Amino acid sequence: MHVISRKMLLAAAEEHAGLYAPLDAWYRIAKKAEWRSLEDVRAVLPAADGVGKFTVFNIKGNAFRLIVEINHKTGRLFIRHVLTHAAYDRGGWKR
């Protein structure tokens, strides 16, 4: 997958202590992946959920949510949000 943009992951890691390693691990998995469907994503990361046009990943033991938009045809993955669990639950990211 072509991950756009890693800068958002690095910014979130700077803001939240201990988040760099889990986000980096996710990035390395996603970068090497060839996901053509949500089922392909779940084969590698079973806790991934589809929410509308987004795919949501649990990060750092479910403390954070990584929200991405995947274009399975082009192989591009757009990082939209890195949120705490509480911020995710408020739902403002869906707009």
Secondary structure in CASP SS format (residue, H / E / C, confidence):
PFRMAT SS
TARGET T0000
AUTHOR 0000-0000-0000
METHOD secondary structure of the structure
MODEL  1
M C 1.00
H E 1.00
V E 1.00
I E 1.00
S C 1.00
R H 1.00
K H 1.00
M H 1.00
L H 1.00
L H 1.00
A H 1.00
A H 1.00
A H 1.00
E H 1.00
E H 1.00
H C 1.00
A C 1.00
G C 1.00
L C 1.00
Y H 1.00
A H 1.00
P H 1.00
L H 1.00
D H 1.00
A H 1.00
W H 1.00
Y H 1.00
R H 1.00
I H 1.00
A H 1.00
K H 1.00
K H 1.00
A C 1.00
E C 1.00
W C 1.00
R C 1.00
S C 1.00
L H 1.00
E H 1.00
D H 1.00
V H 1.00
R H 1.00
A H 1.00
V H 1.00
L C 1.00
P C 1.00
A C 1.00
A C 1.00
D E 1.00
G E 1.00
V E 1.00
G C 1.00
K C 1.00
F E 1.00
T E 1.00
V E 1.00
F E 1.00
N E 1.00
I E 1.00
K C 1.00
G C 1.00
N C 1.00
A C 1.00
F E 1.00
R E 1.00
L E 1.00
I E 1.00
V E 1.00
E E 1.00
I E 1.00
N E 1.00
H C 1.00
K C 1.00
T C 1.00
G C 1.00
R E 1.00
L E 1.00
F E 1.00
I E 1.00
R E 1.00
H E 1.00
V E 1.00
L E 1.00
T E 1.00
H H 1.00
A H 1.00
A H 1.00
Y H 1.00
D H 1.00
R H 1.00
G C 1.00
G H 1.00
W H 1.00
K H 1.00
R C 1.00
END
